[in-house]
């Protein structure tokens, strides 16, 4: 899948993540994979998809943070075969790799030029100048995948594909246009909205226009997203103020609780999954792995910080708290004023 340059400019030659994520044919990992551009979600998904195409378990590769990674450690990982690798490919994934590349470009370029089959360096980068040797190496010896903004039919086509492929949801052209219009080019948020819509599909994966209009709320959806972030960050006063504004704008407390519960549930799932892994002796499982298992795809590094702030013991209680909230909203707190009280009580647990 290396980009072809004949008759095209370099920017035109780079396949976009929308194209790359639609590839189904199996292929071996090249020496270098660079997911490049402004969209954190698409960069992450492109790296994971490259691994999937090569039948490489994403959980089994070494991961480094760009601000902390040192070339000697990455090189050791790429060069040394572990007793537990069973002869499989060696891969190192550098997340948010811009500072890492800035500090170690020369040895990285030398390694790529001299690399042998079976070792792959995966880089998640926001920017990389097209006149650098590393950029050209990615074109000739690897995958170079762009995440630059797309609009109109291209965005709608991806929403349709992603809904079907990832969330088993079949959307009409009218529905994808509505989602694109209300959310915009925020692919991580689109993915979260599609995951939410998937909960309301019928046996054939279809959902009504009215339900999508109700659930995909444009500025309200993004406001609820920010409200949930405020809760996870411990900014409780801001979260309560957000609830008040949304209710004043016509949202119901029960509807807000449903949307917030979906987001907050993932922190509980992440904590529970990681706790189970540790109990089963899997000491290699990380918080990042747990967040991925829970469905976080957008700016996972911030979510790690939030999960740490929430605290391990409290995060493991979230699923129980959500069950308690749901029971209350269906019973003793089903009236709007009492539903708001139940929602605010849930929020205050995260002080």
N, C-alpha and C positions, 0 to 999 in steps of 0.2 A: 504493500500500500504506500510505498514511497512516492512522493509527489513527482509528477512529470513536468518538466519545464519547457519542452519544445513548443514554441509558438505562444507562450504565455509569460506574463510577468510573474515574478516570484510570489506576489501577494495573491494572484489569481490561481497559482499552481497549488497552493496549500489547501488540502481538503478541509472542509469545515466539519466541526464535531457532529452536526446534523447528518452529514453524509457518512462519517466514520461510524457513528453509533448504529447505522442501519445495515452495516456489513454483517453477513452471517457466515461467510466462508472461513474455514479454519486456516490459520497461517502461523508460522513460527515467529517468535519475537525477534526483531532485529537487535542490533547492538544498542540503538538509541531510540527512545520514544520521548517526544516533547509535546505536551499539550500546552498551547500558548494562547494567551489573550485575557480579557477582563472577567470572564465568567468562571468563578470558582467551581460551581456545580458541574459545568460541562467539562472543565479540565479534569476534575476528579473522575467523572463517569467515563471519559475517554481513556484514561489510564486503566481503569478497571476493565473496560471493554477490550483493550489490547491484550490484557492478561487472559480474559475469557476466550478470545479467539485462539489463543495458543494453549488452551486447556491448563493454564497455570492457576493454582488456587491463590487468590489475593491474600488470604490469611497466612500463607506460608512464606511471603517475601519480606525482606528487611525494609523497614520504613525509617526515614530520617526527617527531621525538621530542618528547613533550609537555613535558618539563622544559627543553628547549633552544629550542623553536620560538618565533619572534617573529611577531606579527601582520603586520608590514610585509612579511616574506618570504612568508608564506602568502598574503596579499592580492595580492602581485605575481604569485605563481604562478597564482592564480585569475583574475587580470585580464588577464594578458599572453599573447597567442597566440604560440606558438613557430613558427619556420619549419618545424619538423619535425612539427607536430601535425596537419597535413592537414585543418584545420577541425574536428577531433574535439572532444569535450567536455573541459573543463578540470576537473581534480579534484585536491584536496589531502587526503591522509590523515594525520591526527594520531594517532599511537599513544600510548596511555596519556595521554589529553588532559586529565585533571583539572587539573593545574597550569596548563596553557595556557589553559583556559577561565576559571579563577579570575583569571588576570592580564589577560585580554583580552575579558571577557564583553561589555562595551558595544559595541566595534567589531564583534565577531562577530555580535551581534544586529542591529545596524544593517545589516551586509552581507547577512544572510539576508533581512531585510525588503525590501531594495532589489535583491536579486539578479535577474539575468536568466537565461533558459534557457541551458544550456550550461556552467554552472559549478556544481561541487558540493563542499561541505566535508564530509568524512567524519571523524567523531569516535569514538574508542574510549575510553569512560569507565566508571569503576567506579560513580560516584554523580553524581546530578544532581537537585536538589530539584524536586518537581513544581509548586511555586509560582513558578518562575522563568520569565521570558519566553522563554528559550532552549528550555526544555522544551515550552512551548506552541507555539513555532514549529516544533519538530520534529514535533509532532502535526499541525499544520495545513499545513505547507509541505514536509514530508519524511517520512522513515522513522524511527520510534523503535522500537527492537528490544530486548526484555528478555532477560536471561540468568539470571534468578533460578532457584533450585534447583527441580527437578521430581523426583518420585519415582513409584514404582509403575508403573502401566500407561503413563503418559506417557513416562517414561524408557525403558521397554522398547520402546515404539512407535518412539521416535527411534533407538534402537540398531538395530532391524530396518531402518528406512529408511536410516540412514547406512551400515550394512553393505552393503546392496544398491546404493545410489546411488554411494558413494565407493569401496567395496572389492570390488564385484561378488561379494559373499558372501550367500547366502540362508540365514538362520537361522530355526529354529523358535521358537515361543513359549517352549518350555522352555529353549532355549539363551539367548535374550535375557534371560530371568528370571535364569538363572545368572550371566550377565555383570553384570547390574545389581546382583545381590546381592553379588557378590565385589568389584566395583570401586567401586560407589557412584557418586555424582554428581561424577565427575571426568572430564569429557567429553574432555579432551585425552588422558588415560590410556586411556579407552575406545577412542578413535580409534587409538591405538598398538596396543592389543590386537587390534582388528579388522584392522589392517594385518598383524599377525603371523599371525592366523588365516587370512587370505587366501592365505598361502603354502601352506596345507595343504588347500585345497578341491579337489574333483574338477572334472570338466569342466563340471558344471552349477552350480558355485558352492556346493556343499553340503559340509558337514563333519560328522563324527560327534560324538555326545555325548561319547564317551570322549576324543576328541582335544581338545575344548574343555575338558573337566574337567582334562585333563593340562596344557594350555597356559595357561589362565586361572587363576592360582594364588592369588587372594585376597591375603592378607598377604604371601605369598611373591613374588607378582608385584610388589607395591609395594616390597618389600624389594630385589628385583633392580633395580627402577627407581632406588631410592636408591643402590644399590651402583654403578650405572653413572654416576650423577651424581658420586659420590665419585671415581671414576676420572678423569672429565673435569675435575674440579676440582683434581686432583693430590693428593687425600687418600688416598694409597695404603695407609697402615696401616689406615685405616678400611675401605677396600675389601677388603683381605685378611681382616680380622676378619669382615666380612660374608660372604665366601665360606665361611669356617670355620663360621659359625653356620648358614648355609643347608645346607651338607653335613651338619652334625650333625642337622639337622631332617629329613633324608631326601632332599634334592635331590642329584642327581648332578652331578659337575663338567662332564660333557659337556652336560647339559641347561642348566646355568648358562651355559656358553660359548655355546650356541646363542641364548639369550635376550639375553645381553650383546652378542653379535656383531651382532644385528639393530639394537640401539640405537647402538652405536659406529660401525657402517657408515655411518650418516647423516652423521656429521662428515666422513668421507672423501669421501662423495658431494658434500657441500657444497663442500669445498675443491677437488675436481676440477672441478666444474661452474664455479665462479668463475674458476679458473685458465684453463679453456677460453674463457670469455667474454672475459677480458682478452687472451688470445692472438689472439682473433678481432676485437679492436679495440672491443669493447663496454665502454667505460670507465664507462658509467652503471650497470652491474651492481653490486649491493651485497652485503655479507655477509648481510644480512637476506633478500635475494632468493634467495641461494644456499641458505640454511637452509630457506626455503619450498620450493624445488625438491627438496630432500633429504627432505622429508616432516615437518619440524618444524612443529607447529601449536600447541604449548602453551608459553607463556612464552618466546617466541622471543628476548626481550631477554637473558634469562639464558643462553640457548644461544650468543648472540653472544659473551658474556664467556667462556664455556667454550672456544669455538673459538679465540678469541684466546689464551687461556692455553695450550691445546694447542700452538699455534704453526703457522704456515702450512706449513713444510716437513714437520713431523711429521704434520700432518693429511693431507697428500697421500700419506703412506706407509701410512695405516690400511688401505686396501683390500688392499694387498699383505700386510700383517701378518695380516689376517683369512683370506686364502687360505692362508697358511702355517699358521695355527692349525687351520683345517679339515682340511688335509692331515695334520697331525700327529694330530688326534683320530681320523681314519679309518685311520691307519697305526701309526706307531711309538708313539703316545701314546693308544691306544684303551683301555687298561686304566685303571681309575678313578684309581689313585694317580698314574699318569703323566699322565692327563688334567688332574688338578688342577695338576700342575707346569706343564703347557703353558699353562693358563689364568692362573696366577699370573705366569708369564714375560710373557705378553701385557700384563697389568695394569701390571707394572713398567716397561713402555715409556713410560708416561705420568707418570713421576716429574717 
